[in-house]
Amino acid sequence: MTKVYTNAHIFTGEGEIENGYIRFSDEIIGVGKMEHYTKQVEDEEADLRGHFIVPGFIDVHSHGGYGVDNMDADAGKISDMTYKMLEEGITSYFPTTMTQSDENIEAALKAIDKAASMNPMIQGIHVEGPFISKKFKGAQPEEYIRVAQLDTLKKWQELSGERIRLITYAPETGEVSEFEEYCQDNDIILSAGHSGATYKQLKESKATHITHLFNGQLGLHHREIGVSGYGLLEDGVSVEMIVDGFHISEEMVKLAYKTKGADGIQLITDAMRAKGYPEGESELGGQKVIVKDKQARLSNGSLAGSVLTFIDAFKNMMTFTGCSMLEAVKMSSFNQAKEFNLASKGQLNPSFDADMVVLDEDLTVKQTILGGNINEFN
């Protein structure tokens, strides 16, 4: 039976309908103002007065959560973990690997490929490292870091089932022209991250994305604007942001929003296995991590990913910057779908997948709909 949500405040991705309806099965059949709604015989109605409906969130940078890390290389656990992310409003996910041995990365890629074959939420893979800068390694194990290697990437793309869509690299660490050309030819977005590249070096690169803006990179300086400045200044370059209040101060989040605008920002969680679990000891890439006061840190004090949920990133962005909910929607789904050519995602329009989130007036996730299947929470 066709479902219809009525009297809801709907954000389509490009606009909003203050009192609208949305008709859907596995995909969206119709959306519009209530004044234009006519009930059909097959419609099963639900009145969502006082609720918001937004496109399902898309997280293109996350290492795990709920006790699981993508590097565990367990397809079943990765798939189960991904479904738990529905509680946060996530409907599309890029499992993210990290700097490790080739053996471990390859095992993870094969497991993610297998998980993706049984889980429609997995829309691509983000390979973060090992082709990064040792100086800006952050929580990436230094012993496995090396310069970009094209043959290795080709092998990994094959092992992944051609699912790699995003790669974090440091373009200044070696000769990367052929590496970059291969990525462009194979629809892999090049993201500068864990990098000490200068503005000039980045202008000469083919990087069109910045991994977790301000973190693990050459930052802003009045004589050299570095990776962060390149991301903020250049049109056509998308920047990721971890908006948990720890990775970036509220003031810097607001500065980035005012400089870059909602069209150029993508919210991410960069979450690790401890997300959704009680605080205490955890692990990332074989390294001990302590989670305390909603922060995940290595023993040396370095931030080691986050325990941020996507719905909290969504709410924090509005709180920190004063941006509109429509702009927050753009930064949470629309921009990601556009950059990665996820043709049926990121918007609530006819023929798009029925991937959406129902929020109450406090922006608590009440339902996450994945391909028309309704998951109830709270």
C-alpha positions in Angstrom: 0.0 0.0 0.0 1.2 3.5 -0.7 2.0 5.6 2.3 1.3 9.3 2.7 2.6 11.6 5.4 0.4 14.7 5.7 0.6 18.1 7.4 4.4 17.9 7.7 7.0 20.6 7.3 9.1 19.1 4.5 12.6 20.0 3.4 13.1 18.7 -0.1 16.9 19.5 -0.3 16.4 22.5 -2.6 13.4 24.1 -0.9 10.8 23.7 1.8 7.1 23.2 2.1 5.7 24.4 5.4 2.4 22.4 5.3 2.9 19.5 2.9 2.4 15.9 2.1 4.7 13.2 0.7 3.5 10.0 -1.0 5.9 7.1 -1.2 6.5 3.4 -1.5 10.1 2.3 -2.1 10.5 5.6 -3.9 8.9 9.0 -3.6 5.8 9.2 -5.7 4.7 12.8 -5.0 5.4 15.7 -2.7 3.6 19.1 -2.5 1.4 21.4 -0.5 -1.6 20.1 1.4 -3.9 22.3 -0.6 -3.0 20.2 -3.6 -3.4 16.9 -1.9 -6.1 14.5 -2.9 -6.3 11.1 -1.2 -6.1 8.0 -3.4 -7.8 4.7 -2.7 -4.5 3.0 -2.1 -3.2 5.6 0.3 -2.4 4.8 3.9 -2.2 8.2 5.7 -0.3 9.3 8.7 -0.7 12.8 10.1 2.7 14.3 10.9 1.5 17.7 12.1 4.3 19.3 14.2 7.0 17.2 12.5 9.8 17.9 10.0 10.7 15.5 7.1 14.2 15.8 5.7 16.3 13.7 3.2 18.2 10.9 4.8 21.7 11.9 6.0 24.7 10.9 4.0 28.0 10.3 6.0 31.0 10.0 3.7 33.6 9.8 6.5 33.1 7.4 9.4 35.3 4.6 10.6 32.6 2.8 12.6 30.5 2.8 15.7 28.5 0.6 18.1 31.5 -1.5 18.9 32.6 -2.1 15.3 35.4 -0.7 13.1 35.5 -1.1 9.4 39.0 -2.3 9.8 37.7 -5.4 11.7 37.0 -6.7 8.2 33.8 -8.5 9.2 31.1 -8.0 6.6 28.3 -9.1 8.8 29.3 -6.8 11.7 29.9 -3.9 9.3 26.4 -4.3 7.8 24.7 -4.6 11.2 26.6 -1.5 12.4 25.5 0.4 9.4 21.8 -0.4 10.1 22.3 1.0 13.6 23.1 4.3 12.1 19.5 4.6 11.0 18.9 5.8 14.6 21.0 8.9 13.8 19.1 9.6 10.5 21.9 8.2 8.3 20.6 6.4 5.2 23.7 6.4 3.0 27.2 5.6 4.3 30.8 5.5 3.0 32.6 3.0 5.3 36.1 4.6 5.8 39.3 2.7 6.1 42.5 4.1 7.8 46.3 3.8 7.6 47.2 0.2 8.2 49.2 -2.6 6.6 48.2 -3.5 3.0 47.0 -6.8 4.3 44.6 -5.2 6.8 43.4 -2.6 4.3 42.7 -5.2 1.6 40.8 -7.4 4.1 38.7 -4.4 5.1 38.0 -3.5 1.4 36.9 -7.0 0.6 34.6 -7.2 3.7 33.0 -3.8 2.9 32.4 -5.0 -0.7 30.6 -8.0 0.7 28.7 -6.0 3.2 27.6 -3.6 0.4 26.2 -6.5 -1.6 23.6 -7.0 1.2 23.2 -3.5 2.6 21.8 -0.7 0.4 23.0 2.0 2.8 26.6 1.4 1.7 27.1 3.7 -1.3 30.8 3.9 -1.6 34.1 3.5 0.3 36.4 6.3 1.6 40.1 5.3 1.8 41.8 7.6 4.3 45.5 7.0 4.1 48.1 5.6 4.0 49.2 8.1 1.3 49.4 11.0 3.7 52.0 13.2 5.6 53.7 11.9 8.7 53.9 15.4 10.1 50.1 15.7 10.0 49.2 12.1 10.7 46.8 12.7 13.6 45.6 9.3 14.9 46.9 7.5 11.8 49.8 5.0 12.6 53.0 6.4 11.3 54.7 3.1 10.5 52.3 2.5 7.6 52.4 5.9 6.0 53.9 6.2 2.5 53.7 8.1 -0.7 50.9 7.6 -3.2 51.2 4.4 -5.2 49.1 4.0 -8.3 49.5 0.2 -8.6 48.4 -0.3 -5.0 45.3 1.8 -5.5 44.4 0.0 -8.7 44.6 -3.3 -6.8 42.5 -1.9 -4.0 39.9 -0.6 -6.3 39.5 -4.1 -7.9 39.4 -5.8 -4.4 36.7 -3.3 -3.3 34.4 -4.2 -6.2 35.1 -0.8 -7.8 33.4 0.9 -4.7 36.1 3.4 -3.8 34.6 6.8 -4.3 36.8 9.1 -2.1 40.5 9.0 -1.1 42.3 11.1 1.4 45.9 11.8 0.4 48.7 14.3 0.8 49.5 15.7 -2.7 52.8 17.2 -1.6 54.5 14.0 -0.5 55.5 12.7 -4.0 54.8 12.6 -7.7 51.0 12.1 -7.8 50.0 13.2 -11.3 49.3 9.7 -12.7 47.7 8.8 -9.3 45.3 11.8 -9.6 44.5 11.1 -13.3 43.6 7.5 -12.5 41.2 8.8 -9.7 39.6 11.3 -12.0 39.1 8.6 -14.7 37.5 6.2 -12.2 35.2 8.6 -10.4 37.3 8.7 -7.2 37.1 12.1 -5.6 40.6 13.4 -4.5 40.6 14.8 -0.9 43.5 16.6 0.6 43.9 15.6 4.2 46.5 14.7 6.8 48.5 17.0 4.6 51.0 19.9 4.8 50.4 21.1 1.2 50.8 24.7 0.5 48.1 26.7 -1.4 50.4 26.7 -4.5 50.8 22.9 -4.3 47.1 22.4 -4.0 46.4 24.7 -6.9 48.6 22.4 -9.0 46.9 19.3 -7.7 43.5 17.9 -8.7 42.1 17.8 -5.1 38.5 19.0 -5.0 37.6 18.0 -1.5 39.1 18.6 2.0 39.1 15.9 4.7 37.9 17.2 8.1 38.6 20.9 7.6 41.1 22.4 10.0 42.1 19.0 11.5 45.3 17.1 10.5 46.4 19.7 7.9 48.4 22.9 7.3 46.2 25.5 8.8 45.5 29.2 8.1 48.4 31.6 8.4 48.6 35.2 7.1 51.5 34.3 4.8 50.5 30.8 3.8 46.8 29.8 3.9 47.6 26.1 3.5 45.1 23.2 3.2 42.4 24.9 5.3 42.7 28.2 3.4 42.6 26.4 0.0 39.4 24.7 1.0 37.8 27.9 2.2 38.9 30.0 -0.7 38.4 27.8 -3.8 35.1 27.5 -5.5 34.3 24.0 -6.5 36.2 22.5 -3.5 34.0 20.8 -0.9 35.0 20.7 2.8 34.1 18.2 5.4 33.5 19.4 9.0 33.3 17.5 12.3 30.9 19.7 14.2 31.1 18.3 17.7 32.5 21.4 19.4 35.8 19.7 20.1 37.5 19.2 16.7 36.6 22.8 15.7 35.6 25.6 18.0 32.1 27.0 17.6 33.6 30.3 16.4 35.7 28.6 13.7 32.7 26.6 12.5 30.9 29.9 12.2 33.8 31.5 10.3 33.9 28.6 7.9 30.2 28.8 7.3 30.3 32.5 6.6 33.3 32.1 4.3 32.4 28.9 2.5 28.6 29.0 2.6 26.3 26.0 3.0 26.8 24.9 -0.6 30.4 24.0 0.0 30.3 22.2 3.3 29.6 18.6 4.1 28.9 17.4 7.7 30.6 14.2 8.7 31.0 12.3 11.9 34.5 10.8 11.5 33.1 8.4 14.1 35.0 5.4 15.6 33.9 2.2 17.2 33.1 3.7 20.6 30.2 5.8 19.2 27.0 4.6 20.8 28.9 2.9 23.7 29.6 4.0 27.3 32.7 6.2 27.8 35.9 4.4 28.7 38.7 2.5 26.9 38.4 1.7 23.2 40.6 1.2 20.1 41.4 2.7 16.8 43.9 1.2 14.3 45.5 -0.9 17.0 45.9 2.2 19.2 44.4 2.6 22.7 41.7 5.3 22.8 40.1 6.8 25.9 36.6 8.2 25.5 35.8 10.9 28.1 33.5 13.9 28.1 32.3 12.9 24.5 35.8 13.1 23.2 37.9 10.2 21.8 41.7 10.7 22.4 44.9 8.7 22.1 47.2 8.4 25.1 49.2 11.4 23.8 46.1 13.6 23.8 45.5 13.6 20.1 41.9 13.4 19.0 41.1 10.0 17.5 38.0 10.3 15.5 34.8 11.1 17.3 31.7 9.6 19.0 29.5 12.2 17.3 26.1 11.1 16.0 24.9 12.7 12.7 21.8 14.1 14.2 23.9 15.9 16.8 26.2 17.3 14.0 23.0 18.5 12.2 21.7 20.3 15.3 25.1 21.6 16.3 25.6 23.2 12.9 22.4 25.2 13.3 23.2 26.1 17.0 26.8 27.2 16.2 26.1 29.2 13.1 22.5 30.2 13.1 22.1 28.6 9.7 18.6 27.6 8.5 17.4 24.1 8.6 17.3 24.1 4.8 21.0 25.0 4.8 21.7 22.2 7.4 19.9 19.8 5.1 22.1 20.8 2.2 25.2 20.2 4.3 23.9 16.8 5.5 22.6 15.2 2.3 22.1 17.3 -0.7 25.7 18.3 -1.2 27.0 14.8 -0.7 24.6 13.3 -3.2 25.5 16.0 -5.7 29.3 15.6 -5.4 29.3 11.8 -5.5 26.6 11.6 -8.1 24.2 9.6 -5.9 21.5 10.2 -8.5 18.5 9.0 -6.4 19.6 10.3 -3.0 19.7 13.7 -1.2 16.4 15.1 -2.3 12.7 14.4 -1.6 11.3 14.6 -5.1 9.4 12.2 -7.3 11.5 9.2 -8.5 14.1 9.7 -5.8 14.6 6.9 -3.2 12.3 7.1 -0.2 15.2 7.8 2.1 14.1 10.3 4.7 14.1 11.3 8.4 11.1 12.3 10.5 12.1 14.8 13.3 9.9 16.1 16.0 9.9 19.8 17.1 13.0 19.2 19.2 14.8 17.6 16.2 14.8 14.2 17.8 14.8 11.4 15.2 11.4 9.7 15.4 11.6 7.7 12.2 14.2 6.9 9.5 12.8 5.6 6.3 15.2 3.6 4.1 13.9 2.7 0.7 10.3 3.1 2.0 10.9 0.9 5.0 10.0 2.7 8.2 12.2 2.4 11.3 10.6 3.8 14.4 12.7 5.3 17.3 12.0 7.0 20.7 
